[in-house]
Amino acid sequence: MKYLEFDTPGTAQAGDLKSRYGLANHGLVHLDRVFWNLPAAALVEEATFRKEGHLAHGGPLVVNTGKWSARAAQDKYIVREESTENRIWWGEYNRPYDPDKFSALFARVQAFLQDEELFVQDCFVGADPEYRMPVRVITEHAWHSLFARHLFIKPKSLDEYQSHIPEFTVLAVPSFRCDPRIDNTRSETAIILNFAQRIALVCNSMYGGEIKKSIFTVMNFLLPLREVLSMHCSANVGAGGDVALFFGLSGTGKTTLSADPKRRLIGDDEHGWSDAGVFNFEGGCYAKVIRLSAEHEPQIWATTRRFGTILENVVQDRTSRRLDLDDDRFTENTRAAYPIEFIPNTVPEGWVHTHPKNVIFLTCDAQGVMPPIARLDPDRAVYHFISGYTSKIAGTEIGLGIEPEIAFSACFGAPFMVHHPFEYARMLKDRMLRHGSRCWLVNTGWVGGGWGVGRRISIRHTRNLLNAALEGKLEDVAYRRDRLFGFEVPLACPEVPEDVLDPSNSWGNKDDYWRRYDALAARYIDNFKLFESGCPKEVAAAGPKRLKEVAATK
């Protein structure tokens, strides 16, 4: 379009909110046109004008990300230099990248963008002013700029926009393909974080989540250095000021369960826990919407019928423009991105100066053997936090099939954690002990057998169990000690049938149940060997026992 030299809808206001810290400071020069900090309505106009997406019934913007319908987890790198050399836990998710290779690649990206049009969003990450960091997101596409505007925290005045100087910048260039022969990347796609230069490159991926998770990874590196625990969790607060944290990977119910009409939402995905309290990193939500139900998730469902919401890879009827949230033809990982104020009953400041009363680990057990809720003592809390057991649900990462896969994701967010997992676990345990937080393991997976045999646990039962835990109704009930894992399982819960609390009751063959449960314990033990050398002995001792060990002690 730019070669035809005509104005687009946002041309007249392109520089109204321009920062004095221009793009030349990032080495981006000889650009055609830059759209600075356009508001949501203008970005929707730009996106539809440029045929980046279509408006659906009710007003949301529907976009398709092509083959990049999930995170490219195998293509993420961190530049290995002086500030990161001895601080990063290098390995599967933190792959080192050479500084010289980065400089060469960045120079090629800078050259590639000459004469191009770009969109800029200057914003903040971290709701608590004490830990807020100014960031900048530079994108090729208008809808990516809208995504950044929704997910991060917006400046409140013209002066804040004009004086904005980013401490970290994300440059999202989906049309730029890396060359593995030159760039030493695994593929043509790369997400590379450079902490020395304070910039992240997102190359050859249209998936909006790469922008969000790049900044989350940055916070996971920087905040623990200031003794602030960074967490992959949602958070809400009750009428009495009791905060609850919900840890879990995509598909475990983190967003759904924290959007509770009886409690105010602090945030749905990423938070910090400082000496003062809990604060949201973001200003928006990025929720899975596949098979979303107006009955069970009314607050999130309502956002899919609202102007401004971005819907990634959601199917709509070509003629009526009505959505079909059940259709997974593009991906299971359909997403909605929207400002947090689209959810009623939120904490507008994004932070509370109170500490969590309850910490909840959400696991999606596709084996059908874990109890629906269990209470963890501090050492078991550390063990399960480091283990991060769940099942990867189809669509959340490139390459996953239909059947859920057993997964252990340290701190319930291993792809985004850059320090050794025990560093985060140590900080969590210290805070739980200091503030008297209770810890619960909640299974949102299968009962009556594994995937394909059993069924998913009723969300109604899960909500009733959670409500009982949050409201203190499980304090005075009797508990049983789990035979393999040693955690405590309640024998009764208001509004939940007693047989639901013991998963073996729903199995037709009890021997099959115990074989499957024992096999899961073995997987836990084997996985923890990866972390054992960096953990105190009492943490490893808090892990599960095998059936033969339990039998030998009787």
C-alpha positions as CSV (number, residue, x, y, z in Angstrom):
1,M,0.0,0.0,0.0
2,K,2.8,2.4,0.9
3,Y,4.1,2.4,-2.7
4,L,0.8,3.9,-3.9
5,E,1.4,6.8,-1.6
6,F,-2.1,7.3,-0.2
7,D,-3.2,7.9,3.4
8,T,-4.5,5.2,5.6
9,P,-7.1,5.8,8.4
10,G,-4.4,6.5,11.0
11,T,-2.2,8.8,9.0
12,A,-3.4,12.1,10.3
13,Q,-2.8,11.1,14.0
14,A,0.3,8.9,13.4
15,G,2.6,11.3,15.3
16,D,0.2,12.8,17.9
17,L,1.5,10.6,20.7
18,K,5.1,10.3,19.5
19,S,7.9,9.8,22.1
20,R,10.9,12.1,21.9
21,Y,13.0,9.0,22.1
22,G,12.6,8.0,18.5
23,L,13.2,4.8,16.6
24,A,16.6,6.0,15.4
25,N,17.8,5.1,18.9
26,H,17.1,1.5,18.0
27,G,19.0,1.8,14.7
28,L,15.7,2.0,12.7
29,V,16.2,4.7,10.1
30,H,14.9,5.6,6.7
31,L,11.5,4.4,7.6
32,D,8.4,5.3,5.5
33,R,5.8,6.0,8.1
34,V,5.6,5.3,11.9
35,F,2.3,5.1,13.7
36,W,2.9,6.1,17.3
37,N,0.7,4.8,20.1
38,L,-2.6,4.7,18.1
39,P,-5.6,4.0,20.3
40,A,-7.7,0.8,19.9
41,A,-10.3,2.2,17.5
42,A,-7.6,3.6,15.1
43,L,-5.7,0.3,15.2
44,V,-8.8,-1.7,14.4
45,E,-9.4,0.7,11.4
46,E,-5.8,0.2,10.3
47,A,-6.0,-3.6,10.6
48,T,-9.2,-3.9,8.6
49,F,-8.0,-1.4,6.0
50,R,-4.8,-3.4,5.6
51,K,-6.8,-6.7,5.4
52,E,-5.0,-8.1,8.5
53,G,-8.4,-9.2,9.9
54,H,-12.2,-8.9,9.8
55,L,-14.8,-7.7,12.2
56,A,-17.1,-10.4,13.5
57,H,-20.6,-10.2,14.9
58,G,-20.5,-8.0,18.0
59,G,-17.4,-6.1,17.0
60,P,-14.2,-8.3,17.7
61,L,-11.3,-8.3,15.3
62,V,-10.7,-11.8,14.0
63,V,-7.2,-12.5,12.7
64,N,-5.4,-15.6,11.4
65,T,-1.8,-16.3,12.3
66,G,-1.2,-19.0,9.7
67,K,1.1,-21.7,10.7
68,W,2.2,-19.7,13.8
69,S,-0.8,-20.7,15.9
70,A,1.2,-21.3,19.1
71,R,4.6,-20.5,20.7
72,A,7.7,-21.7,18.8
73,A,9.2,-23.0,22.1
74,Q,12.1,-24.7,20.3
75,D,13.2,-21.5,18.6
76,K,13.7,-19.2,21.7
77,Y,17.2,-18.0,22.5
78,I,19.0,-15.8,25.1
79,V,22.2,-14.0,24.1
80,R,25.0,-15.3,26.2
81,E,27.1,-12.3,27.4
82,E,28.5,-10.9,30.6
83,S,25.2,-10.1,32.4
84,T,23.7,-13.5,31.6
85,E,26.7,-15.9,31.5
86,N,26.4,-17.0,35.2
87,R,22.8,-16.1,35.9
88,I,20.8,-18.0,33.3
89,W,19.9,-21.7,33.9
90,W,21.0,-22.7,30.4
91,G,19.3,-25.7,28.9
92,E,16.3,-26.8,26.9
93,Y,14.3,-23.6,27.2
94,N,17.2,-21.2,27.6
95,R,19.4,-21.8,24.6
96,P,22.5,-19.6,24.4
97,Y,23.0,-17.3,21.4
98,D,26.2,-15.8,20.3
99,P,26.4,-12.0,20.7
100,D,28.2,-11.5,17.3
101,K,25.5,-13.6,15.6
102,F,22.9,-11.4,17.2
103,S,24.6,-8.2,16.1
104,A,24.7,-9.5,12.5
105,L,21.1,-10.6,12.6
106,F,19.9,-7.4,14.1
107,A,21.7,-5.4,11.4
108,R,20.0,-7.4,8.7
109,V,16.6,-6.8,10.4
110,Q,17.4,-3.0,10.6
111,A,18.2,-3.0,6.9
112,F,15.1,-5.1,6.1
113,L,12.8,-2.5,7.7
114,Q,14.1,0.5,5.8
115,D,11.3,2.1,3.8
116,E,8.8,0.1,5.7
117,E,5.8,1.3,7.8
118,L,5.9,0.5,11.5
119,F,3.6,0.7,14.5
120,V,4.9,1.6,18.0
121,Q,3.3,1.1,21.4
122,D,5.0,2.6,24.4
123,C,3.7,1.1,27.5
124,F,4.7,-0.4,30.9
125,V,4.9,-3.8,32.5
126,G,4.3,-4.1,36.2
127,A,1.3,-2.5,37.8
128,D,3.1,-1.6,41.1
129,P,4.9,1.7,40.5
130,E,7.8,0.5,42.6
131,Y,8.6,-2.2,40.0
132,R,7.1,-0.8,36.8
133,M,9.3,-1.0,33.8
134,P,8.8,1.1,30.6
135,V,8.8,-1.1,27.5
136,R,8.3,-0.5,23.8
137,V,6.7,-2.8,21.2
138,I,7.6,-2.2,17.6
139,T,5.5,-4.1,15.0
140,E,4.9,-4.5,11.3
141,H,1.2,-5.1,11.8
142,A,-1.5,-2.9,13.2
143,W,-3.2,-5.8,15.0
144,H,0.1,-6.7,16.8
145,S,0.2,-3.1,18.0
146,L,-3.3,-3.4,19.3
147,F,-2.3,-6.7,21.0
148,A,0.5,-4.9,22.8
149,R,-1.8,-2.0,23.8
150,H,-4.3,-4.5,25.3
151,L,-1.8,-6.7,27.1
152,F,0.5,-4.1,28.7
153,I,-0.2,-1.0,30.8
154,K,-0.9,2.2,28.9
155,P,0.6,5.7,29.8
156,K,-2.0,8.0,31.2
157,S,-1.0,11.4,29.7
158,L,0.5,13.1,26.7
159,D,3.6,13.9,28.7
160,E,4.1,10.2,29.7
161,Y,3.9,9.3,26.0
162,Q,6.3,12.0,24.9
163,S,8.8,11.4,27.7
164,H,8.7,7.6,27.4
165,I,12.1,5.9,27.3
166,P,11.9,2.1,27.1
167,E,14.1,-0.1,29.3
168,F,13.3,-3.0,27.1
169,T,12.1,-3.2,23.5
170,V,10.4,-6.0,21.5
171,L,10.7,-5.8,17.7
172,A,8.2,-8.1,16.1
173,V,9.0,-8.7,12.4
174,P,6.9,-11.7,11.2
175,S,7.8,-11.1,7.5
176,F,11.6,-11.5,8.2
177,R,12.9,-15.1,7.9
178,C,16.1,-16.1,9.6
179,D,18.6,-18.1,7.6
180,P,19.8,-21.0,9.8
181,R,23.0,-21.2,7.7
182,I,23.9,-17.6,8.5
183,D,22.1,-17.0,11.8
184,N,22.8,-20.3,13.5
185,T,19.1,-20.7,14.3
186,R,17.2,-24.0,14.3
187,S,14.7,-22.7,11.7
188,E,13.6,-19.6,9.9
189,T,11.8,-18.6,13.1
190,A,13.6,-17.1,16.1
191,I,12.7,-15.4,19.3
192,I,15.9,-13.9,20.7
193,L,16.4,-11.9,24.0
194,N,19.4,-9.7,24.4
195,F,19.6,-8.4,28.0
196,A,22.8,-6.4,27.3
197,Q,21.1,-4.4,24.6
198,R,17.7,-4.6,26.2
199,I,16.0,-5.8,23.0
200,A,14.0,-8.9,21.9
201,L,13.6,-9.9,18.3
202,V,10.6,-11.9,17.2
203,C,11.2,-13.1,13.6
204,N,9.0,-15.1,11.3
205,S,6.1,-15.6,13.7
206,M,2.6,-14.0,13.6
207,Y,1.5,-15.5,17.0
208,G,0.8,-12.6,19.3
209,G,1.8,-14.6,22.4
210,E,5.4,-14.4,21.4
211,I,5.3,-10.6,22.2
212,K,3.7,-11.2,25.6
213,K,5.9,-14.1,26.7
214,S,9.1,-12.3,25.6
215,I,8.4,-9.5,28.1
216,F,7.3,-12.1,30.8
217,T,10.7,-13.9,30.3
218,V,12.4,-10.5,30.8
219,M,10.6,-9.9,34.1
220,N,11.4,-13.5,35.2
221,F,15.1,-12.6,34.9
222,L,15.1,-9.1,36.3
223,L,12.7,-9.2,39.2
224,P,14.3,-12.1,41.2
225,L,17.5,-10.1,41.2
226,R,15.5,-7.5,43.2
227,E,14.1,-10.3,45.5
228,V,10.6,-10.1,43.9
229,L,9.1,-13.4,43.0
230,S,7.9,-13.4,39.4
231,M,5.1,-15.9,38.8
232,H,3.2,-17.6,35.9
233,C,-0.1,-17.4,37.7
234,S,-3.5,-15.6,37.8
235,A,-4.6,-13.8,40.9
236,N,-7.8,-12.6,42.5
237,V,-8.9,-11.2,45.8
238,G,-12.0,-11.8,48.0
239,A,-14.1,-9.2,49.8
240,G,-12.0,-9.7,52.9
241,G,-8.8,-8.9,51.1
242,D,-7.7,-12.5,50.9
243,V,-5.5,-13.0,47.8
244,A,-5.4,-16.3,45.9
245,L,-2.8,-17.3,43.3
246,F,-3.6,-19.8,40.5
247,F,-0.5,-21.4,39.0
248,G,-0.9,-23.5,35.8
249,L,0.0,-23.9,32.2
250,S,-2.4,-23.1,29.3
251,G,-5.4,-25.4,29.3
252,T,-5.5,-26.1,33.1
253,G,-8.1,-23.5,33.9
254,K,-5.9,-20.7,35.3
255,T,-7.9,-17.9,33.5
256,T,-11.3,-19.5,33.8
257,L,-11.1,-20.3,37.5
258,S,-9.6,-16.9,38.5
259,A,-12.5,-15.0,36.7
260,D,-14.8,-15.5,39.6
261,P,-17.8,-13.2,39.9
262,K,-17.5,-13.4,43.8
263,R,-13.9,-12.2,43.7
264,R,-12.1,-9.3,42.1
265,L,-9.6,-10.2,39.4
266,I,-6.0,-8.8,39.8
267,G,-4.8,-10.4,36.6
268,D,-5.1,-13.6,34.6
269,D,-1.5,-14.8,33.8
270,E,1.6,-13.0,35.2
271,H,2.3,-11.5,38.6
272,G,5.0,-10.4,41.0
273,W,5.0,-11.0,44.8
274,S,7.0,-8.4,46.6
275,D,7.4,-7.5,50.3
276,A,4.4,-5.1,49.8
277,G,2.0,-7.6,48.1
278,V,1.0,-8.9,44.7
279,F,0.9,-7.0,41.4
280,N,-0.1,-7.8,37.9
281,F,2.5,-7.5,35.2
282,E,-0.1,-6.7,32.5
283,G,-3.0,-4.5,31.6
284,G,-5.0,-7.2,29.7
285,C,-5.8,-10.8,29.3
286,Y,-4.9,-13.5,26.7
287,A,-7.5,-16.3,27.2
288,K,-8.0,-19.6,25.4
289,V,-11.5,-19.6,23.9
290,I,-11.8,-23.0,22.3
291,R,-15.3,-24.4,23.2
292,L,-15.8,-21.5,25.5
293,S,-19.2,-21.6,27.3
294,A,-21.5,-18.7,28.1
295,E,-22.8,-20.8,31.0
296,H,-19.5,-21.8,32.6
297,E,-17.2,-18.9,31.6
298,P,-19.7,-15.9,31.1
299,Q,-17.2,-13.2,31.7
300,I,-14.6,-14.4,29.2
301,W,-17.3,-15.4,26.7
302,A,-18.8,-11.9,26.8
303,T,-15.4,-10.4,25.6
304,T,-15.7,-12.4,22.4
305,R,-18.7,-10.4,21.4
306,R,-17.1,-7.0,22.1
307,F,-15.5,-4.4,19.9
308,G,-11.7,-4.1,20.5
309,T,-11.2,-7.8,21.4
310,I,-8.7,-9.6,19.2
311,L,-9.6,-13.2,18.3
312,E,-6.8,-15.3,17.0
313,N,-7.6,-18.2,14.7
314,V,-11.3,-18.3,15.7
315,V,-13.7,-19.5,13.0
316,Q,-16.5,-17.3,11.8
317,D,-19.2,-17.7,9.3
318,R,-18.3,-15.8,6.1
319,T,-21.8,-14.4,5.6
320,S,-23.3,-13.8,9.0
321,R,-19.9,-13.1,10.7
322,R,-21.0,-15.1,13.7
323,L,-18.4,-17.0,15.6
324,D,-18.1,-20.7,16.1
325,L,-15.9,-21.1,19.2
326,D,-16.2,-24.9,19.0
327,D,-14.5,-25.1,15.6
328,D,-10.8,-26.1,15.9
329,R,-10.0,-26.3,12.2
330,F,-7.1,-23.8,12.5
331,T,-5.9,-24.8,16.0
332,E,-7.0,-25.9,19.5
333,N,-5.2,-22.8,20.7
334,T,-7.7,-20.2,19.7
335,R,-7.2,-17.0,21.8
336,A,-8.8,-13.7,22.8
337,A,-6.8,-10.7,23.7
338,Y,-8.6,-7.8,25.5
339,P,-8.0,-5.1,28.1
340,I,-8.6,-6.3,31.7
341,E,-11.3,-3.7,32.1
342,F,-13.4,-5.9,29.7
343,I,-13.8,-8.2,32.7
344,P,-16.2,-6.9,35.3
345,N,-15.1,-6.8,39.0
346,T,-11.4,-6.3,38.6
347,V,-8.8,-4.5,40.7
348,P,-8.3,-1.3,38.6
349,E,-4.9,-0.5,40.0
350,G,-3.6,-4.0,39.2
351,W,-2.0,-4.5,42.6
352,V,-2.9,-5.1,46.2
353,H,-0.8,-4.5,49.3
354,T,-1.9,-7.8,50.9
355,H,-0.4,-11.2,50.7
356,P,-1.8,-14.5,49.4
357,K,-3.8,-16.6,51.8
358,N,-4.1,-19.4,49.3
359,V,-1.7,-20.7,46.6
360,I,-3.2,-23.1,44.1
361,F,-1.3,-25.3,41.7
362,L,-3.6,-26.4,38.8
363,T,-2.7,-29.6,37.1
364,C,-4.5,-31.2,34.2
365,D,-3.9,-34.9,34.9
366,A,-4.7,-36.7,31.7
367,Q,-3.9,-40.1,33.4
368,G,-7.1,-39.8,35.5
369,V,-5.4,-40.8,38.8
370,M,-4.7,-37.6,40.8
371,P,-7.3,-36.4,43.4
372,P,-9.3,-33.4,42.6
373,I,-7.8,-31.4,45.5
374,A,-5.0,-32.0,48.0
375,R,-3.3,-29.9,50.7
376,L,0.5,-29.5,50.5
377,D,2.9,-28.8,53.3
378,P,5.7,-26.3,52.5
379,D,8.3,-28.9,51.4
380,R,5.7,-30.7,49.2
381,A,4.7,-27.3,47.8
382,V,8.3,-26.7,46.8
383,Y,8.5,-30.2,45.2
384,H,5.3,-29.9,43.2
385,F,6.1,-26.3,42.2
386,I,9.5,-27.4,40.8
387,S,7.9,-30.4,39.2
388,G,5.1,-28.5,37.6
389,Y,3.2,-31.6,36.6
390,T,0.4,-31.2,34.0
391,S,-0.6,-32.3,30.5
392,K,0.2,-30.2,27.5
393,I,-3.1,-29.6,25.8
394,A,-3.2,-29.7,22.0
395,G,-2.4,-26.4,20.3
396,T,-0.5,-24.5,23.0
397,E,2.8,-25.3,21.4
398,I,3.7,-26.0,17.7
399,G,4.0,-29.8,17.1
400,L,1.5,-31.0,19.7
401,G,-1.0,-33.6,18.5
402,I,-4.6,-34.1,19.6
403,E,-3.9,-36.3,22.6
404,P,-2.6,-34.5,25.8
405,E,1.0,-35.3,26.6
406,I,2.4,-35.8,30.1
407,A,4.5,-32.8,30.9
408,F,6.6,-31.5,33.8
409,S,7.0,-27.7,33.4
410,A,9.1,-26.3,36.3
411,C,7.3,-23.5,38.2
412,F,4.3,-24.1,36.0
413,G,6.0,-22.1,33.3
414,A,9.4,-23.6,32.4
415,P,9.7,-22.0,29.0
416,F,9.7,-18.6,30.6
417,M,11.9,-19.2,33.7
418,V,15.5,-18.2,33.3
419,H,17.0,-18.8,36.8
420,H,17.2,-22.3,38.3
421,P,13.7,-23.4,39.3
422,F,14.7,-23.7,43.0
423,E,15.4,-19.9,43.1
424,Y,11.7,-19.3,42.4
425,A,10.6,-22.1,44.6
426,R,12.8,-20.8,47.5
427,M,11.2,-17.4,47.2
428,L,7.7,-18.9,47.1
429,K,8.3,-21.1,50.2
430,D,9.8,-18.1,52.1
431,R,6.8,-16.0,51.4
432,M,4.3,-18.7,52.2
433,L,5.9,-19.3,55.6
434,R,6.2,-15.6,56.3
435,H,2.6,-14.9,55.5
436,G,0.9,-18.2,56.5
437,S,-0.3,-19.1,53.0
438,R,-2.0,-22.4,52.4
439,C,-1.1,-24.5,49.3
440,W,-3.4,-26.7,47.3
441,L,-2.9,-29.0,44.4
442,V,-6.1,-29.0,42.2
443,N,-6.6,-31.4,39.4
444,T,-8.7,-30.1,36.5
445,G,-8.0,-33.2,34.3
446,W,-9.7,-36.5,33.9
447,V,-11.5,-39.0,36.1
448,G,-12.6,-42.6,35.5
449,G,-9.6,-43.3,33.3
450,G,-7.2,-41.4,31.2
451,W,-7.8,-39.3,28.1
452,G,-10.0,-41.2,25.7
453,V,-11.5,-43.4,28.4
454,G,-12.5,-41.2,31.3
455,R,-14.0,-37.8,31.2
456,R,-12.9,-34.3,32.2
457,I,-13.6,-33.3,35.8
458,S,-16.8,-31.3,36.1
459,I,-15.9,-27.6,36.3
460,R,-18.8,-27.2,38.7
461,H,-17.1,-29.7,41.1
462,T,-13.8,-27.9,40.6
463,R,-15.3,-24.5,41.4
464,N,-17.0,-25.9,44.5
465,L,-13.7,-27.4,45.7
466,L,-11.9,-24.2,45.1
467,N,-14.6,-22.1,46.8
468,A,-14.4,-24.3,49.9
469,A,-10.6,-24.0,50.0
470,L,-10.7,-20.2,49.6
471,E,-13.5,-19.7,52.1
472,G,-11.8,-21.9,54.8
473,K,-14.5,-24.6,54.6
474,L,-11.8,-27.4,54.3
475,E,-10.1,-26.4,57.6
476,D,-12.2,-28.6,59.9
477,V,-12.9,-31.6,57.7
478,A,-11.1,-35.0,58.0
479,Y,-8.2,-35.8,55.7
480,R,-6.5,-38.9,54.5
481,R,-2.8,-39.2,53.7
482,D,-2.3,-40.2,50.1
483,R,-0.6,-43.5,49.8
484,L,2.0,-42.5,47.2
485,F,2.4,-38.8,47.3
486,G,1.9,-38.2,51.0
487,F,-0.2,-35.1,50.6
488,E,-3.5,-34.7,52.4
489,V,-6.8,-35.3,50.6
490,P,-10.1,-34.1,52.2
491,L,-12.7,-36.8,52.9
492,A,-15.6,-34.3,52.5
493,C,-16.4,-31.0,50.8
494,P,-19.6,-29.0,50.7
495,E,-21.5,-29.5,47.5
496,V,-19.1,-32.2,46.2
497,P,-20.1,-35.9,46.3
498,E,-17.7,-37.8,48.6
499,D,-16.8,-40.4,46.0
500,V,-15.4,-37.7,43.7
501,L,-12.7,-36.9,46.3
502,D,-11.1,-40.4,45.8
503,P,-10.3,-40.9,42.1
504,S,-10.0,-44.6,42.4
505,N,-13.8,-44.8,43.0
506,S,-14.4,-43.9,39.4
507,W,-12.2,-46.7,37.9
508,G,-13.8,-50.0,37.1
509,N,-10.6,-51.8,37.7
510,K,-8.7,-50.8,40.9
511,D,-5.6,-52.6,39.9
512,D,-5.4,-50.6,36.7
513,Y,-5.8,-47.5,38.7
514,W,-2.9,-48.3,41.0
515,R,-0.6,-49.3,38.1
516,R,-1.3,-46.0,36.4
517,Y,-0.8,-44.0,39.6
518,D,2.5,-45.8,40.4
519,A,3.7,-45.2,36.8
520,L,2.9,-41.5,37.3
521,A,4.9,-41.5,40.6
522,A,7.8,-43.0,38.7
523,R,7.7,-40.2,36.1
524,Y,7.7,-37.6,38.9
525,I,10.8,-39.2,40.5
526,D,12.6,-39.5,37.2
527,N,11.8,-35.9,36.3
528,F,13.1,-34.5,39.6
529,K,16.5,-35.9,39.0
530,L,17.0,-32.9,36.6
531,F,16.8,-30.5,39.6
532,E,18.0,-32.5,42.6
533,S,21.6,-31.2,42.6
534,G,20.3,-27.6,43.0
535,C,17.8,-28.4,45.8
536,P,18.1,-29.2,49.5
537,K,17.6,-32.9,50.5
538,E,14.3,-32.2,52.3
539,V,12.7,-31.2,49.0
540,A,13.6,-34.4,47.2
541,A,12.4,-36.3,50.2
542,A,9.0,-34.7,49.9
543,G,8.4,-36.5,46.5
544,P,6.3,-39.6,45.9
545,K,7.1,-43.1,46.8
546,R,6.6,-46.2,44.6
547,L,4.1,-48.8,45.5
548,K,6.8,-51.4,46.3
549,E,8.4,-48.9,48.7
550,V,5.1,-48.3,50.5
551,A,4.4,-52.0,50.7
552,A,7.9,-52.7,52.2
553,T,7.3,-50.2,55.0
554,K,4.0,-51.9,56.2
